[in-house]
């Protein structure tokens, strides 16, 4: 990968910092050429291109990822507010509603599940019984009446806490004793070990968070998780004959586990209520009457993890950044005097975090003929500089992953590289492992060529620390400018041949 000189890196960082402070008057030459070495876009597209700004992205993202929308959890009030706010912006831009019954919303039929705490309990063959009421609160569960397994007490602390590869937790009931840093560090590794239940010990617990059931009654959850009061955990400790030290948090980066032969059964009682969750859709009609029934799709998922327990996950990067970029593209295309020849369908998907449900619902219930689709351009997590072990964020100030564009017709890939001449991202093409993990995969499976812009992972992924304060707004604006140009080019090009490569299974 091409590396910037130290001097150029310093200039870029100062430039982006000034943007964040809102105190830069941007010269036309800089506004036209995003990163060092970029060339101005075609003159006819410069008004829309220059309309997309880091300042505007910052304003919108602070709303989308702010406390008012509470992490935009699908089926939660915060998501409904976010969808309504986005639709209001689309009306402001003058874009046509393309949802159900003349609205901006395509409704997904789903159900909401509530734990009946008074009827739910944990039991053992010995006669032990512990009620949920004011003792246990779940933040993840499915519409399944029973979960059972032998009890394991798991103690850990610190960001450096790691679970041993040979630690067997499958189908176990895990009582987790951990500090916040430790719990965050092992959250995904613990889930991959497929325990039947994980209950983290807490001083107090809140009521269980309602869960959504997918269309046709399917759910992604394979187990349950939540919190348990320390007093209730002590009752379980006594029931299994454990040592009181098992309920103490260890020193930083320590991990200890205590397996028992006592099996507990979680008897879960759930009530169900029907509800509908919206995808948000808007339409820019093409300028050529002979071609406007063909269309380019540009999409981003609007949802995130929402409220879980007594905290919310802002989802500033995932995917407030992509939703913000899509708003910028929509405004730029609606405002630019030269309109694309073919039409543009803008889509903000619901329930991506539950398993790409919103995009799957659209392709299985399309509001427009799929065979008229030119291509699908997806944008998901473009607000951070990728950060991982041995690769600091400072090395990825202008890098971006272009995913999946070579899996379909190669001319789509070439077209995006051409559009990038006016932005000059340093593309990386080595993240095909995420191809099945965002919404473009559902369009690809229907025979559409796709492209996916992805900024890369970072330590705040799926954590409460994914906040607007950590966002690179210049990168969001640059991604929006790239797809603004690519959308016009795709609308000029017309349909790309159907992909021939078999996609990897979604994760």
Secondary structure as UniProt FT lines:
FT   HELIX           6..21
FT   HELIX           28..32
FT   TURN            36..37
FT   HELIX           43..45
FT   HELIX           46..51
FT   HELIX           54..64
FT   HELIX           67..69
FT   TURN            70..71
FT   TURN            74..75
FT   HELIX           77..93
FT   STRAND          96..97
FT   HELIX           100..102
FT   STRAND          105..115
FT   TURN            117..119
FT   STRAND          121..124
FT   TURN            125..126
FT   STRAND          129..131
FT   TURN            133..135
FT   STRAND          136..140
FT   STRAND          146..156
FT   TURN            159..160
FT   TURN            165..166
FT   TURN            170..171
FT   STRAND          173..178
FT   HELIX           180..185
FT   HELIX           187..192
FT   TURN            193..194
FT   STRAND          197..202
FT   STRAND          211..213
FT   HELIX           215..217
FT   STRAND          224..229
FT   HELIX           230..240
FT   HELIX           244..247
FT   TURN            252..253
FT   STRAND          255..267
FT   STRAND          270..284
FT   TURN            289..293
FT   STRAND          295..301
FT   STRAND          306..308
FT   TURN            309..310
FT   STRAND          311..313
FT   HELIX           316..321
FT   HELIX           322..335
FT   STRAND          343..349
FT   TURN            353..355
FT   HELIX           357..364
FT   HELIX           370..372
FT   STRAND          373..379
FT   TURN            389..390
FT   HELIX           393..396
FT   STRAND          399..403
FT   TURN            405..407
FT   HELIX           410..419
FT   HELIX           420..422
FT   STRAND          426..428
FT   HELIX           432..437
FT   HELIX           440..444
FT   TURN            445..447
FT   STRAND          450..454
FT   TURN            459..462
FT   TURN            464..465
FT   HELIX           468..470
FT   HELIX           473..493
//
